[in-house]
Amino acid sequence: MVTDKIVIKGNKEGLNVVINMNHFSDFDDMLESLVNKLSQGKKFYRGSTLKITTELKYINEKESIKLKEILFDEFLISDCIFQDQEDSSVKLFTGIYEGKTKFLRKTIRSGQSINYPGNIVIVGDVNPGAEIYAAGNIIVLGNLRGVVHAGTNGNEKAIIAAFKLEPQILQIGNIVTRSPEDNHKPQYPEVAKIKNGNIIVEPYLENKYI
Amino acid sequence: MGEAIVITSGKGGVGKTTTTANIGTALASMEKKVVVIDGDTGLRNLDVLMGLENRVVFTLVDVIEKRCRLKQALIKDKRFSNLYLMPTAQTRDKNDINIKDMLLVVNELKEEFDYVIIDCPAGIEQGFENAIVGADRAIIVVNPELTSVRDADRVIGKLDSKGLDRHEVIINRINYEMTKSGDMLSVDDIIECLAIKLIGIVPDDRKVTISTNKGEPIVLDEKSLAGLAFKNIARRITGEEVPYATLDGSSRSEMGFFASLKKMFKGI
């Protein structure tokens, strides 16, 4: 798997760099390994045309400019073309009952963003301004006050649970809700899930707190 | 080898510079060798607060650009001979300093002084990066306002990601009456939200404004509550355990409930 992060292929049109963004935590991480990889044959790439095939939705404009700058300045390539890779490999994450899970034993603070293609358990708080994205469930043993999105690739059976569920924005699959504007504070742990096409929030064990 | 402490907050106007000047002065009065560095290039204030504005000749930028030696830029305080100020340039901006140079300066000062206190500018851009690069620990100043707590949270996250994980918080400008009536965030609310160790609570005090305008740090005023609070913080920085004097006169327990439980279990 490790070797599949970045693949460089040559064909009659030129050189094609295939980047699998799913294997990188962010753009900078990808850039670093791309530069490492290209540095091995620096002279070889001089004056060549590189076609970069990747899922372009993960790269914003600023980042693509940065990428081009590095390729032009450091590797002296003559041209660079971006090509979008159709996201055919993404399938529904099905491990919401049993599957890979990330455990975070810290408070997630404003400005921090966690993205994981599985379940996420946070032993700590999620503060306002923080963002959590998981393909599966999100469980927070603490206050949940940030932005949360469970089931990012479409699993509508995913749940979001927290000791105090007060998110700014809560999303499961494709359904988004905003927190209500009454200053009602949750008194007990709650679970958010989709029922009949709507997100509902209920005590984590029905009937326990009523 | 001394210790470098950065005073930061994210939000502006919460009292970083005041805190820097006062902790520096308080530590100096405890016979420590202290240097305070102004990190706010382009909007320098620390020299004014310490009453040393007229003595600035060379600055941090001159040191970095090798127009003078490090020692030449240091300004000795009027009151304490073991307290120095490293001013910064007013006519330049924060991008004129890079983290490599700043790290060199801080490390050189650490060899000479017991405490190097860095006043961080507001924001999380280049100035912030420069201020935190050489620091061994961070003190975050917050006001009992939601905006300040939000920004502090962001800054703590930034510090964590830079590997600076020794941090404590000062709650500045608390008004006991307003906290009691529920109009202001209380100390417990803030600590709960930020999940961070408390190192001091400074009450709101009109005398701070007066002392700023005079260029005399408030810790020199024996009667001021805010001055006393800064002195206590300085003592806590040196590792001393000082009980929290609450603003209504009774004393707040030094440790939280869980901390005292932990201590009990450790003792067994």
Interface residues (C-beta under 8 A of the other chain):
Chain A: K106 T107 I108 R109 S110 G111 Q112 G124 D125 N127 P128 G129 A130
Chain B: R150 D151 D153 R154 I156 G157 K158 D160 S161 C193 A195
